[in-house]
Amino acid sequence: MSTELASGYELHDEPYYLPLADEVEVFMAAYAQRLPVLLKGPTGCGKTRFVEYMAHRI
């Protein structure tokens, strides 16, 4: 099932992401409290993938 977004981006399936610690729970807690989250790490560590995964979950 494909969903077309206004930007032309198509969302097909849940993006693959393998949690390494409790980052999903921490992000969800911050989201529930409407707190900003800063993701920091080296190039290629998975920041964008994590945000895509969380956006899909929320």
Secondary structure, DSSP 8 states (H G I E B T S, - for coil): --EE-TTS-EE-S-------SSHHHHHHHHHHTT--------TTSSHHHHHHHHHHH-
